[in-house]
Amino acid sequence: MNFSYWEKTTWFKHIDFTIVGSGITGLNCALQLRKNHPKAKILILERDLLPNGASTKNAGFACFGSASELLDDLKIHTKEEMLALVNRRVEGLQILRETIGDKALQFKTHGGYELFTKENKTLFKSCESQLKTLNELLFPIFKEEVFSVVDNNFGFKKIQQQLIFNKSEGQLDTGKMMQALMHKAHHANIQILNGVEVLKYEENQNSVKVITNNFELETQKLCIATNGFAKKLNIDEVKPARAQVLITKPIKNLHIQGTFHLEEGYYYFRNIDNRILLGGGRNLNFKAEETMQMTLTALIQRKLEELLKEVILPQTSFEIDQRWSGIMGVGNQKKPILEKLSPKVFCGVRLGGMGVAIGSLVGKELANLSS
């Protein structure tokens, strides 16, 4: 691009920190950098019009893991490792709430519920039998029992007639969350440039050259916060994972409130503005959903509609209003990758579908790592 003198001196000269990605992690990284370096020049590069990966596409669950997920984690992690994962999610949510405030987040604690299909009776009984042990493990974090068994009072069909209730789970408004974070970044004199995709970078002796689809720039330090798109910048431990979502039109007298997990968390739904938002289904074809393409597939969309008709709203008429998809970053481990890749390049990626919970914490840690 042919920049003017004013453009070069205002936006592209003497940059101290450049952050790739303006999602939850990137914005929190920038805000913490501003606290650490009040006079630094901080620039965020975002490839899309909005922070368009998972941060503005997610379902707005303020959760730390369903009972079946945490018990499954104990099969491949030690108790200490599982509790560390939960503790980081709880800490991340607390940072998010303190940063933005519950009113701006529209944070609500209706609790969370885990549903089990009729075919999953064995899994339900296994989880039910281990709830006491799980609650005892989690007690030092929450100072109370988290999980209990409740009756299905929502009219759900084709499921076990008891649900596992999580009193500590909440929900928030994803759009308002991101709008508030962006407002804080602008107020802190953090520059955000949209429509700029970082293609690669080259580390020099005194700086990092960042090559984008539109221009090149020099920065003292580079922080990568692109999560599901990290592989594009050669962070191969992160796999993209597409999540497909739909939302109904408003439903009169909607009686469902809360956040809900089904089939070990591969499906999830909640109430929002008298609508039902439902997502998931990548377990139907893991390989096909390991993509960075934000498109939809008939296979998953049909399954989501089937769940609405047969399980969630079996006696309620509804219409689909919108459909979309987002890209998460997953891998062989659930622990995020927070690393110094080289003397001037750092990353905070692989949030494992828990970006709302841990994005704020990972962003803060990424800033401290690069400071």
C-alpha positions in Angstrom: 0.0 0.0 0.0 1.1 3.5 -0.7 0.9 5.2 2.7 1.2 8.9 3.4 3.7 10.4 5.7 0.9 10.9 8.3 -0.2 7.3 8.1 3.3 5.9 8.4 4.2 8.1 11.4 0.9 7.6 13.2 0.3 3.9 12.8 3.5 2.2 11.6 6.5 3.8 13.2 8.1 2.9 16.5 5.8 0.0 17.4 6.6 -1.7 20.7 4.1 -4.5 20.6 2.1 -6.0 17.8 -0.6 -8.5 18.6 -2.1 -10.8 16.0 -5.8 -11.3 16.6 -8.3 -9.1 18.3 -10.3 -11.8 20.1 -10.6 -12.3 23.8 -7.0 -13.3 24.2 -5.6 -10.6 22.0 -7.5 -7.7 23.6 -6.8 -8.9 27.1 -3.1 -9.2 26.2 -3.2 -5.6 24.9 -4.9 -4.3 28.0 -2.4 -6.0 30.3 0.5 -4.7 28.2 -0.9 -1.2 28.6 -0.8 -1.7 32.4 2.8 -3.0 32.2 4.0 -0.4 29.7 1.9 2.9 30.0 3.8 4.7 27.2 4.3 1.8 24.8 2.9 1.9 21.3 0.6 -1.2 21.0 -1.0 -2.3 17.7 -3.5 -5.1 17.1 -3.9 -6.6 13.7 -7.2 -8.4 12.9 -7.8 -10.2 9.6 -11.5 -9.6 9.5 -14.0 -6.8 10.1 -14.7 -8.2 13.6 -12.7 -10.6 15.8 -13.9 -13.4 13.6 -12.7 -16.8 14.9 -14.5 -17.9 18.0 -14.6 -14.8 20.1 -17.7 -13.4 18.4 -19.1 -16.7 17.3 -19.3 -18.7 20.5 -22.4 -19.6 22.5 -21.6 -17.4 25.5 -21.2 -20.2 28.0 -19.4 -19.1 31.2 -18.5 -22.7 32.1 -15.5 -24.7 33.4 -16.5 -28.3 32.3 -19.5 -30.6 32.6 -19.4 -33.6 35.0 -18.8 -36.1 32.2 -16.1 -34.0 30.8 -14.2 -33.5 34.1 -14.6 -37.2 34.9 -13.3 -38.1 31.4 -10.3 -35.7 32.0 -9.4 -37.8 35.1 -8.9 -40.8 32.8 -6.0 -39.0 31.0 -4.9 -36.5 33.6 -3.9 -36.7 37.2 -6.3 -35.2 39.8 -3.9 -32.3 40.2 -3.9 -31.6 36.4 -7.7 -31.7 36.1 -8.1 -29.3 39.1 -5.5 -27.0 37.6 -7.5 -26.9 34.4 -10.7 -26.0 36.3 -8.9 -23.5 38.5 -7.6 -21.6 35.4 -11.1 -21.5 33.9 -12.6 -20.2 37.1 -9.8 -17.6 37.4 -10.1 -16.6 33.7 -13.9 -16.0 34.1 -13.3 -13.9 37.2 -10.8 -11.7 35.3 -13.3 -11.3 32.5 -16.1 -10.3 35.0 -13.8 -7.9 36.8 -12.5 -6.4 33.5 -15.9 -5.7 32.0 -18.5 -6.0 34.8 -21.5 -8.3 35.0 -23.9 -5.7 33.8 -22.0 -5.0 30.6 -21.5 -8.8 30.1 -25.2 -9.4 30.8 -23.9 -12.2 33.0 -26.5 -14.5 34.5 -26.2 -17.6 36.6 -29.2 -19.7 35.7 -26.9 -22.7 36.2 -25.9 -25.4 33.8 -27.4 -28.8 33.1 -26.0 -32.0 31.5 -28.5 -34.2 29.5 -28.0 -37.8 28.8 -29.7 -39.6 25.9 -31.7 -42.8 26.6 -28.9 -44.7 24.9 -26.4 -43.1 27.4 -27.9 -44.6 30.5 -24.6 -46.3 31.4 -22.7 -43.0 31.2 -25.3 -41.2 33.3 -25.1 -43.9 36.0 -21.3 -43.7 35.9 -21.3 -40.0 36.4 -24.0 -40.1 39.0 -22.1 -42.6 41.1 -18.9 -40.4 41.0 -20.5 -37.0 41.8 -19.7 -37.2 45.5 -16.0 -37.8 44.7 -16.0 -35.0 42.0 -17.6 -32.5 44.4 -15.0 -33.4 47.1 -12.2 -32.7 44.6 -13.7 -29.4 43.5 -14.6 -28.2 47.0 -11.3 -26.4 47.6 -12.0 -24.3 44.5 -15.7 -23.5 44.9 -16.1 -23.9 48.7 -19.4 -25.7 48.1 -20.8 -28.7 46.3 -21.1 -28.0 42.6 -22.9 -30.9 41.0 -26.2 -32.5 41.9 -28.9 -34.6 40.2 -32.2 -32.9 39.4 -35.4 -34.0 37.6 -36.1 -33.1 34.0 -38.6 -30.2 34.4 -38.0 -28.7 31.0 -40.1 -31.1 28.9 -37.0 -32.6 27.1 -37.7 -35.9 25.4 -35.6 -38.9 24.5 -33.3 -38.4 27.4 -32.7 -39.9 30.9 -35.3 -38.3 33.1 -32.7 -36.9 35.5 -30.1 -34.3 34.7 -26.8 -33.3 36.3 -27.1 -29.7 37.6 -24.1 -27.4 37.9 -25.1 -24.5 40.1 -21.9 -22.5 39.3 -22.3 -22.3 35.5 -23.4 -19.0 33.9 -24.1 -17.4 30.6 -23.2 -14.0 29.0 -23.7 -12.0 25.8 -20.8 -12.7 23.5 -21.4 -9.6 21.4 -21.6 -7.2 24.3 -18.5 -8.8 25.8 -16.4 -8.2 22.7 -17.8 -4.7 22.2 -16.8 -3.8 25.8 -13.3 -5.2 25.4 -12.8 -3.3 22.2 -14.1 -0.1 23.8 -11.6 -0.5 26.7 -8.8 -1.1 24.2 -9.6 2.1 22.3 -9.9 4.0 25.5 -6.4 2.7 26.5 -5.0 4.1 23.2 -4.5 0.7 21.7 -4.6 0.8 17.9 -6.7 -1.9 16.1 -6.4 -2.3 12.4 -9.0 -4.6 10.7 -8.9 -6.4 7.4 -5.2 -7.1 8.0 -4.1 -10.7 7.7 -0.6 -11.6 8.9 1.0 -14.0 6.4 4.3 -14.5 8.1 7.0 -12.8 10.2 10.8 -12.6 10.1 12.8 -11.9 13.3 15.7 -9.6 12.8 18.5 -8.6 15.3 16.6 -5.6 16.6 13.0 -6.2 15.6 10.4 -8.4 14.0 9.3 -7.8 10.4 5.6 -8.6 10.0 4.4 -9.3 6.5 0.6 -8.9 5.9 -1.7 -9.1 2.9 -1.5 -5.3 2.6 1.8 -4.0 3.9 4.9 -4.8 6.0 5.8 -3.3 9.4 8.6 -3.5 12.0 7.7 -4.2 15.7 9.9 -4.7 18.7 7.8 -7.7 19.9 5.1 -9.9 18.4 2.3 -11.7 20.3 0.3 -14.3 18.4 -3.2 -14.8 19.7 -5.0 -16.3 16.7 -6.1 -19.6 18.5 -7.7 -21.8 15.8 -5.7 -20.1 13.0 -2.4 -20.5 14.7 -1.3 -23.2 12.2 -1.1 -20.5 9.6 1.8 -19.0 11.5 3.5 -22.4 11.9 2.2 -23.3 15.3 1.5 -26.9 14.3 0.3 -28.1 17.8 -3.0 -26.3 17.2 -5.7 -27.9 15.1 -8.7 -25.8 13.9 -12.1 -27.1 15.0 -15.2 -25.7 13.4 -18.3 -25.3 15.5 -21.6 -24.9 13.8 -24.5 -23.0 15.4 -28.1 -22.0 14.8 -30.6 -19.9 16.6 -34.4 -19.8 16.5 -36.7 -16.9 16.1 -38.2 -15.6 19.4 -40.4 -18.3 21.0 -43.4 -17.1 23.1 -43.4 -18.2 26.7 -40.1 -20.0 26.4 -39.7 -21.9 29.6 -36.0 -23.0 29.2 -33.4 -21.0 31.1 -29.8 -22.0 31.6 -26.9 -23.6 29.7 -27.2 -27.2 28.6 -24.7 -29.9 27.5 -25.6 -33.0 25.7 -23.6 -36.1 24.5 -20.5 -35.3 26.6 -20.6 -31.6 25.5 -20.5 -32.2 21.8 -23.9 -30.5 21.7 -24.8 -27.4 23.7 -27.7 -25.0 23.9 -29.0 -22.1 25.9 -31.7 -19.5 26.1 -31.1 -15.9 24.8 -33.7 -13.2 24.1 -36.5 -15.8 24.2 -34.7 -17.9 21.6 -32.8 -21.2 21.7 -29.2 -21.1 20.5 -27.9 -24.6 19.7 -24.5 -25.6 18.5 -22.1 -28.6 18.1 -22.0 -31.8 16.1 -18.4 -31.9 15.0 -18.3 -35.4 16.5 -20.4 -36.5 13.4 -17.3 -36.0 11.2 -14.2 -34.9 13.1 -12.0 -34.8 10.0 -14.3 -32.6 8.0 -14.7 -30.2 10.9 -10.9 -29.8 11.3 -11.0 -26.8 9.0 -10.6 -23.0 9.0 -13.5 -22.6 6.6 -16.5 -20.8 8.2 -19.1 -22.7 6.2 -22.0 -25.0 7.1 -22.7 -28.6 6.4 -26.1 -30.2 5.7 -25.1 -33.2 7.9 -24.6 -31.1 11.1 -27.4 -28.6 10.4 -29.9 -31.5 10.0 -28.8 -33.0 13.2 -29.1 -29.7 15.1 -32.7 -29.3 13.8 -33.5 -32.9 14.7 -32.3 -32.2 18.3 -34.5 -29.2 18.5 -37.6 -31.0 17.2 -37.2 -34.3 19.0 -35.3 -33.5 22.2 -35.3 -29.8 23.2 -38.6 -28.4 21.9 -40.7 -31.5 21.1 -44.0 -29.8 21.8 -43.1 -26.2 20.7 -43.2 -24.9 17.2 -40.2 -22.9 16.1 -38.4 -21.3 13.1 -34.7 -21.0 12.5 -33.6 -17.4 12.3 -29.8 -17.6 11.7 -27.0 -20.1 11.2 -23.2 -19.6 11.5 -19.9 -21.3 12.3 -16.8 -20.4 14.3 -13.3 -21.8 14.5 -11.8 -23.1 17.8 -8.3 -24.2 18.5 -7.8 -27.7 19.9 -5.0 -30.2 20.2 -3.7 -33.3 22.0 -3.7 -31.5 25.3 -6.3 -29.2 26.9 -3.6 -27.0 28.4 -3.2 -23.8 26.3 0.1 -23.2 24.5 1.7 -20.2 26.2 5.3 -20.0 24.9 8.2 -17.8 24.0 8.8 -18.9 20.4 11.9 -16.8 20.0 13.5 -13.8 21.7 10.9 -11.4 20.3 7.9 -13.7 19.4 5.4 -15.1 21.8 2.1 -17.0 21.5 -1.0 -17.7 23.6 -3.2 -20.2 21.6 -5.0 -23.6 21.8 -7.9 -22.6 24.1 -9.6 -25.9 23.5 -13.2 -24.6 23.2 -12.9 -22.8 26.5 -12.0 -19.4 25.2 -14.6 -17.5 27.1 -13.4 -19.1 30.3 -9.6 -18.9 29.9 -9.1 -16.2 27.2 -8.7 -13.4 29.6 -6.2 -15.3 31.7 -4.2 -16.5 28.7 -4.1 -12.9 27.3 -2.9 -11.5 30.6 -0.2 -14.2 30.9 0.9 -13.7 27.2 1.4 -10.0 28.0 3.4 -10.7 31.1 5.5 -13.3 29.2 6.4 -10.8 26.5 7.0 -7.8 28.8 
